[in-house]
Amino acid sequence: MQSSLTHLGDISTEEFLANYWQKKPLLIRNAMPNFESPLSPDELAGLALEDEIESRIVQENHKQGPWNLRSGPFKEQDFQKLPETHWTLLVQAVDLWVEEFGPLLDCFRFIPNWRIDDIMASYAPDQGSVGPHFDYYDVFLLQGHGQRRWKIGAKCDAASPTLSGCDLSILSQFETEEEWVLNPGDMLYIPPQIAHHGIALGDSITYSIGFRAPSEGDILSELAHEMAEKAEDHVRYSDPDLALQNSPGEIDSKAISALQAIVQRNLSDPSAIASWFGRYMTQRKYPELEICESFQAVAPESLRRELRGDVHLCKHPASRIAWHEYQDGSTVLFVDGETHECSKDLAILVSSETELSANNLETLDEADWQVVCKLVGLGNFYLSEQ
């Protein structure tokens, strides 16, 4: 599989971020030359049979309505009962199960790691579709096998009309503004809230590289919950300058100002927000899937002996890693929702590289080696021989 992004077509990553990211769609012909799909339709269907893998089937013109959504895991008989056309199989997070997708994700590291979500595979026979819709996150649509026609519509929002009585958020009104047929290796970038509609032309596999975009409601509720747990119960609302009011039932502007001060005092500390956000955004997509059966302590001396020759450390594909440098100069590494104090050099290294060799780690001090050993013991990195 060809895994190098060809400069987003004729533009640089800097130009893409300035002129297209979250602004307007971009068609990139031959973004990945000679691309070969890591999965066949049968292999993708096989993944959808597994209990731990999230999968869905969307069928158009179903006996239960114009659109029908079913969630996996599925059985082989489920696929045998499907019609020849007008349905789609969606399998989430294929990058966790098929190692060939690792290099593909690396092509998108010009976007911060903590924004990258996963790769979803979509197989459809002729005329298969999930209907015209829009997402609240950015997505790159890479054609992996066959052809798919993509129609692009207007920008939508929560007020855009959708079909009633349907488990899917399918737009009831869609007008095509642009239209393209994508071949293997072609890629289409869709910003948030832009309506789009993909229709398979014969057997087709599309890979969707999606990005995490927490809602403001989630951010505020999760952050407030975090800060509330840390707040001291004995610190209460107070009004030492209370003045006589004309009406005892009034909540006056001074009371509101006092409440604002409480909120600002507790929710405006940059260090506290960074600590929460780092842990929040590195939580694994499927926390129920254990990446390590049990914690096994690893000593630095033992790890150094192991890291020789062709042996190196590989990042587990399920692990999410980010870091932050605080105002006091200290650095914290966030791994799967946990924090690890380390040097800035180590934080940059483990969040940027998917493989670490003895040469990468030779300049680490003892404290950083302890962090690396802990990450190995937790299963975030594992020993592998090339």
N, C-alpha and C positions, 0 to 999 in steps of 0.2 A: 504493500500500500504506500503510495506517495504521500508524505506527511508534511511537506513544506509548503506554506502558504505563499503564493506567488504575488507578494506585495499588494494584495487586495486588488488585483488587476493592474491598472496603470497608475494607481495612486499609492502614496506612502501611508503608513499607519497614522502618522501625525495629521495628514490631510483627512483621512477617514474620521478620526476622532473629532476634528474641528468642524467638518462639514456634513457628516452623515450620522454619526453616533447619536441616537435619540432624536434625530432630526428628520431624516428622509430615507426611503429605501435605496438599496444599491444592488444592482445585478452585476455579478463578477463572473464573466465567462472564463472557463478553464482555470478556475482558481487553484485547483489541484490537478495538474496534468496527469493523465494515465491513472486516474483514481480507480481502484478496485474495491468493491464493497467487502469489508471484513466478514460480513454475514450474508448467507443465502436466505431466501424466503423460508426454506425448511428449517434452517438453524434458528432463525428468529422465532418461528412457531414453537420450536423446541424449548426456547427460553420461557415462552409464555405458559408452558406446562408446569414450571417450577413454582413451588409455594412461596418462596422468598422473593420472587421477582414480580414487580408491579407491571401489570399488563391490562389492556382494554381492547375491546372490539367495538367499532362503530359501524353500524349497518344502516344504509339508506333504504327507504321504501320497505320497511319492515312491517310485518303483520300487526305489530302493536303500535305503529305510528310511522310518520315520515322519517323519523330518525330513532335509532335504538342504541343504547349504550350498555355494554356488559363488562364486568370486571373479572379478571382472572384470579387464581390460576385456572387454565382451561384444560380440557381433555382432548385427545386426538379426535374423538367423535364430534366435538364442537366444530372443528375445522371441516370435517367431512360433510357436515350439514349446511355449510355456507354456500350461497349462490356463486356463480362464476364471476359476477361483477358487483360493483357498488358496495363494497365494504372495505374497512381498514383495520389493520392490527397495529396497535401502539405498544411498544415495550420501553419502559422507562429505565434510565441509568444503565445502558448497555456497557458503558465504560467501566463499570464495577465488575463486570463478568467476562469481558473479552479484552485481553491485554493489548490487542492491536489498536484499540481506541486511545491508548495513552498518548502516543505521538500525535494523534489528531487533536486532542485537547491542548497539547503544547503549542499548537499553531495559534492559539487564541490568548496566549499569556501577555499580550500587550494590553489586555484588560486585567485589572487586579484579580488575583486568585480568589479572593473572598466574594467576588461577584459571579464567578463561574458556577453554574449549577450542575448540569449533567448533559449527557447525550441521549436523546430519545430516538429510537428507530421506528419508522412508520412504513409498513408494507401495505400495499394495496394492489389488487388486480385492476383490470381495466375499469375506469370510471369510479374507482374508489376514492372516497373523500371523507373529511370530517365536517364539511359544510363551511360556509363563509363565517368567519369569526375574527376576534381580535384578542390579543394578549396584553397584559400589563407589564410585560418584560421584553427585553431585546431577544432576538433569536436570529441565528444564522441557519439557513436551510441548505444543506449540502446534498446534492443529488448523488446517490450511491449506486443505483442500478435502474436501468430503464429510463423512462421519461415521465415528467410531471408538468402539467400546465399550471402556472401560478397567475392568478388574477389579483391585482392590488386595488383596494378601494380607498375610501376617505378615512380620516381620523375619527375614532369613535370615543365614547365615554360611557359612564354608567347609565345615561339616559337613552342610549341608542337602543331601538326596539329589537327584541329577540323573540324567537318562537316560544309560545306558551305551551305548557304541558310537555316539555322536553327536558331531559336530564343534561343536555348540552346547551351551552350558551351560543346558539346559532343565530346569526343576524337575520331578521325577517326582511330587511331592506339592504340590498348590496348592489352598488353600481361600479362596474369595472372602469378604473382610470388608466391602468397599465396592465399589460399581459405578456408573459414570456413562457416558452417551453424550455425546461432545463434538462440537460443531458448529464451523464456521469462526469463529476468533477466541477460542474457549474455550481455556483452558490449565490443565494439571495439573502441579503440582510434586511430584516423587518424591524423598524423601531417599535416601541410600545404604542399600543392603541391604534395602530394602522390595520385596517381591515384587510384580510387576505383569504384566498380560497384556492387550495391545491387540488387538482384532479388528475388521477393517474391515467396515463396513456399506455395501456398494456400493463404488464407486471412492473411495479415500481417500488423502489426503496429510497426513502429520504431520511437523512440524519439531521435532527434538530439540535443545535448547540444552544442551550438556554442559559439565561443569567438570572441570578438571584436579585429580587427587588422587594424587600419587605415593605408592607404598607405602613403609612404613618400611624394607623391605628395599632398595628402590631408593635411598632417601635415604641410608641408612647405607653402602651399597656405593659409591655415586658420591662421597659426601663423603669417605669413607675413602681412595678412590683418589686424589682430588684432594690430600688432605693428605699421603698417602704420597709423591707425586711431589715435594712441596715439602720433605719431611723431609731433614735432613742425614744422609748415609750414615755419617759418622764418629761420630755420636752414637749410642751403643750402650746396651743394658741393662747396668746396673752394680749391684753389691751390696757396697759397701765395709764394711758392718756384718755380713757373713756370719758366722754362728755354726755351730758343730759340730752336725750333726743325728744323731739316733739311727739313722735309715735314710737312706742316700745316695740312694735312689730317690724320696724324698718331694718334692713341690712344695709348700712350706709357705705359710702365709698371708702371710708377709712378701714372698715372691716375687709372689704375686697382687696385693698392695697396690702393689708397685713397677710391675707391669704396668698396674694401674688408673691410676696416676699418669702413665704415658706416654700412655695413651689420653686422659685428661682434659686433659693439657697440650696435646695436638695437636688435639683435637676440641672444645674448649670456648671458642675465641676467637670472640666474636660478630662481629667484623669479617671474619674469614676465612670464617665460615659465611655471612654476608650476601653476601659477594662471590661465593662459589660458588653460593648459592641463586639470586641474581639472574640469573646467567648460565645456570644450569640451567633455570629456569622460563621464560626467554624464548627458549629454543631453538625454532626453527620446527618446526611439526608435520611438515612434509615438506621436510627440508633439501636433498633432491636437486633440488627445484624452484628454479631460480635466479630471483631476483626482479630481478636486474640483470645484463645480459650482461657488462659489464666496468666496473671502477671508473673514473669520470670526475671529475677534480677540478673543483670549482666554487668560484670566488672570491666572497667576500662582496659586492664591488662589483657583480659581474655578477648575483648573485642578487637584490640589492636593486633593480636596474634591472628585472628580470623581474617582481618582485612589485609590480605596479602595476595599478590598475583592477580588472578582474575576474579577474586571475590570482592563484592562491593555491597553497599546498602541500597535497597530500593524502597521508595515510598509506597505504602499501601494505597491502592487506588481509592479506597473509601475514606482516607484521611483528608481533612481540610486543615490547611496551615496558613497562618497570617502572623504579622508582628506589628508592634507599635513602639515608637520611641517617645518616652514621656518627657515632660518639660525639664525634669531634673537630670536628663541624660541617660536614665536607665532604660533598658529594653526588655520587653516581655514578648515571648513567643506564645501564640495561641494555637493549640493543636486539639482538634475535636472537642472544643468547648472547655479545655483545661489550659491553665497558664503555667509557663516555665520561664523563670528568669535566666537570662543568658546574655552573651555578648551580641552586639549588633551584627558582627560578622557572621556568627553562627545563625542568627535569625534570618539574615539575607540568604545564606547558603541553603538551609533546609526548606525555605519557602520558595526558592527559585529553581532548585534542581530536583529531579525525580530519582536520580541515582547519585550516590556518594561513594567515592573511592578513598583509599588511604591518603592519596595526594591531596584531596579536598580537605581532609581532616587533620593533616599533620601539624598545622600551626595552632591547633586548639589548646587552650589551657585546661587544667584539670577540672575546673568547674564546668566548662562546656562539654568535656568528655562525659561527665556525669549526666548531663542533660541528654546527650546522644544515647547513652546506655539506657536511660529511662525510656526514651522513645522506642528503642529496640525492644525493651522488655514489655512495653505496652502494645507492641505490634504495629506501631505507626510506621516503622521501618523494619525491613527484614533482610537477612543475609541472602545473597544470590550469587551464583557463579556464572560468569558470561560464557 
